Amino acid sequence: MSISTSPRRVLVTGATGMIGLPIVRRAVGRGDDVTVVARKSSDLSVLDGLRVRTVYADLTTPDPAVAEAVTQSHVVVHTAAQVGDWGPQSDYRPINYDAVEHLLTAATRAKDLQRFVHLSALGVYQATHHYGTDETTPPDMVGFDGYTNTKAQAEELVNTFHQRDGVPTVIVRPGFTYGAGDRRILPRLIQRFRNGSVRLIGRGDRYLNNTYIDNVIEGLFLAMDVDAAVGETFNMRDNRLVTRQEFLYAIADYLDTPRPGHVPEWLARGLRPLIESHARWKGATEPPLLTGAAMKFMTLNLDFSIDKAKQLLGYKPRVDFREGIVAALDWALAHETASTAG
């Protein structure tokens, strides 16, 4: 296994996000020359104290400054994305597909480019039960929702640029990522535990594709550094998966709130279309309590194999859920307090 260790010119998109920020910090810490792409309206205070160069641009449209930054890079790590489980595909396509195409087009002119790492998601697989599904199973190009559909389409685009133009691409698919920087899923769950609205759907004994942030970052740097990664796609998750019951009970115990009860799966499945239809009729901009994505998150067995990442990259997800969820909740509550105080 060959691993590059010398400092390189690294370009990171989504640099203020949950995954982009620790990439920037680690790359700066090891001596890489780091450039980030950000909109002029972005709050870059989280980058204070880090030696980075900033290109101000909107990735959804071609920009000469971004193209130049790509052509001068050794490594491009594209983490910027529109995430969520609500809203039309048109909300997700500009950043999840169009931006990828612009970056890859520029990458075809980069003479020194060693790696184009594209952050995808395990959500690109078909929304069904999975028991050890590996990367030989193709993504679902029809798509489950706007997010997963555009992510699957982007993967196809990345592979096309690799096969047709020789761009040294790598696709990394994390699962449900928890840890420092999560401002969506755990904060919402904390509020729902406090108001008593959390329920397990069904028995709660199926596996979640839990992926601790530090494990993801370790895998992404292996994808950046290991030569065998080029042209490949990798599933990434924690070494030990947990059931929905272990997941929700761990949060309840941490918060010292009652452990959630159970709702029959057949009842939730019957109510979900009605709840979604009502929310759309009202023009809701936030997802209702039950959505297709919520049902997927809470009921499907999401066991995806990481054997390929272990074998080709030497991926060793060291942080177990029991340790990671405490750190994640510590961070969420600390930043909730800071937000309230501010």
KAHU-V958743 format. One record per residue. N is the residue number from 1. SS is DSSP state (@ for helix, = for strand, . for the rest). D_FIRST is the distance of its C-alpha to the first C-alpha in Angstrom with 2 decimals. Layout:
# KAHU-V958743
n	ss	d_first
N	SS	D_FIRST
N	SS	D_FIRST
This chain:
# KAHU-V958743
n	ss	d_first
1	.	0.00
2	.	3.82
3	=	6.48
4	.	10.05
5	.	12.58
6	.	15.77
7	.	18.61
8	.	19.03
9	=	21.91
10	=	21.47
11	=	24.09
12	=	24.76
13	=	27.43
14	.	29.14
15	.	28.54
16	.	31.40
17	.	30.37
18	.	28.96
19	.	25.33
20	@	25.68
21	@	27.25
22	@	24.61
23	@	22.00
24	@	24.39
25	@	25.03
26	@	21.46
27	@	20.65
28	@	23.89
29	@	23.24
30	.	20.08
31	.	21.99
32	.	21.20
33	=	24.24
34	=	25.07
35	=	27.55
36	=	28.93
37	=	31.18
38	=	34.20
39	.	37.68
40	.	40.56
41	.	41.84
42	.	38.69
43	.	39.01
44	.	36.45
45	@	37.71
46	@	34.53
47	@	32.82
48	.	35.43
49	.	34.14
50	.	30.79
51	.	30.37
52	=	29.78
53	=	31.37
54	=	33.09
55	=	33.87
56	=	36.74
57	.	36.73
58	.	37.08
59	.	33.97
60	.	36.13
61	.	37.74
62	.	36.35
63	.	36.50
64	@	36.18
65	@	34.92
66	@	32.02
67	@	31.26
68	@	31.29
69	@	28.98
70	@	26.43
71	@	26.72
72	.	26.16
73	.	22.99
74	.	19.32
75	=	18.58
76	=	21.12
77	=	21.08
78	=	24.02
79	.	25.35
80	.	29.07
81	.	30.87
82	.	34.24
83	.	33.92
84	.	36.65
85	.	38.41
86	.	41.67
87	.	43.03
88	.	42.89
89	@	39.89
90	@	41.35
91	@	40.59
92	@	36.85
93	@	36.30
94	@	36.70
95	@	33.72
96	@	31.62
97	@	31.95
98	@	33.88
99	@	31.87
100	@	28.59
101	@	30.26
102	@	31.47
103	@	28.10
104	@	26.38
105	@	29.29
106	@	28.83
107	@	25.08
108	.	26.03
109	.	27.63
110	.	24.83
111	.	23.77
112	.	21.01
113	.	19.56
114	.	15.77
115	=	15.89
116	=	18.83
117	=	18.23
118	=	21.15
119	=	22.32
120	.	24.05
121	.	25.33
122	@	25.55
123	@	29.16
124	@	28.51
125	.	28.74
126	.	32.28
127	.	34.46
128	.	34.89
129	.	33.77
130	=	30.11
131	=	28.94
132	=	25.19
133	=	25.01
134	.	21.60
135	.	20.43
136	.	22.18
137	.	25.41
138	.	26.51
139	.	27.85
140	.	31.61
141	.	32.87
142	.	36.38
143	.	35.31
144	.	36.64
145	.	37.84
146	@	37.54
147	@	34.30
148	@	32.34
149	@	33.88
150	@	32.87
151	@	29.32
152	@	29.04
153	@	30.60
154	@	28.24
155	@	25.20
156	@	26.93
157	@	27.47
158	@	23.85
159	@	22.83
160	@	25.74
161	@	24.74
162	@	21.23
163	@	22.71
164	@	25.83
165	@	24.94
166	.	21.24
167	.	20.65
168	.	16.90
169	=	17.63
170	=	16.07
171	=	18.55
172	=	18.46
173	=	21.31
174	=	22.46
175	.	25.51
176	=	28.54
177	=	27.31
178	=	29.40
179	.	29.53
180	.	30.65
181	.	31.72
182	.	32.97
183	.	36.41
184	.	37.05
185	@	36.43
186	@	36.98
187	@	39.87
188	@	41.59
189	@	41.14
190	@	42.52
191	@	45.62
192	@	46.06
193	@	45.88
194	@	48.54
195	@	50.84
196	.	50.30
197	.	49.09
198	.	45.79
199	.	45.91
200	=	43.55
201	=	43.90
202	.	44.34
203	.	43.23
204	.	40.15
205	.	38.06
206	.	35.45
207	=	31.96
208	=	30.95
209	.	27.48
210	=	27.38
211	=	24.53
212	=	24.90
213	@	24.34
214	@	22.03
215	@	19.74
216	@	19.80
217	@	19.08
218	@	16.03
219	@	14.73
220	@	15.86
221	@	14.09
222	@	10.70
223	@	11.99
224	@	12.98
225	@	9.95
226	=	6.75
227	@	7.24
228	@	7.19
229	@	10.05
230	.	12.47
231	.	15.46
232	.	14.80
233	=	17.00
234	=	16.30
235	=	19.00
236	=	18.93
237	.	21.49
238	.	22.32
239	.	21.35
240	.	25.11
241	.	27.38
242	=	31.01
243	=	34.22
244	@	36.50
245	@	38.87
246	@	36.48
247	@	35.43
248	@	39.04
249	@	40.44
250	@	37.95
251	@	39.20
252	@	42.82
253	@	42.57
254	@	41.02
255	@	43.80
256	.	46.42
257	.	47.64
258	.	48.68
259	.	46.02
260	.	46.31
261	.	48.30
262	=	47.58
263	=	48.74
264	.	48.92
265	@	46.24
266	@	48.91
267	@	50.90
268	@	48.05
269	@	47.17
270	@	50.84
271	@	51.28
272	@	48.13
273	@	49.51
274	@	52.78
275	@	51.16
276	@	48.90
277	@	51.87
278	@	54.02
279	@	51.43
280	@	51.13
281	@	54.92
282	@	55.16
283	.	52.59
284	.	50.36
285	.	47.55
286	.	45.82
287	.	44.68
288	.	47.22
289	.	46.69
290	.	45.57
291	.	43.47
292	@	41.36
293	@	38.25
294	@	39.75
295	@	40.47
296	@	36.90
297	@	35.62
298	@	38.15
299	@	38.55
300	.	35.69
301	.	33.12
302	=	29.85
303	=	27.16
304	=	23.99
305	.	20.94
306	.	17.68
307	@	15.92
308	@	13.81
309	@	12.60
310	@	12.01
311	@	10.07
312	@	7.95
313	@	7.84
314	.	8.61
315	.	12.05
316	.	14.71
317	.	18.08
318	.	19.91
319	.	23.32
320	.	25.76
321	@	28.52
322	@	31.25
323	@	29.86
324	@	28.75
325	@	32.08
326	@	34.08
327	@	32.16
328	@	32.55
329	@	36.26
330	@	36.79
331	@	35.49
332	@	37.53
333	@	40.73
334	@	40.35
335	@	40.01
336	@	42.76
337	@	45.01
338	@	44.09
339	@	44.85
340	@	48.12
341	@	49.14
342	.	48.42
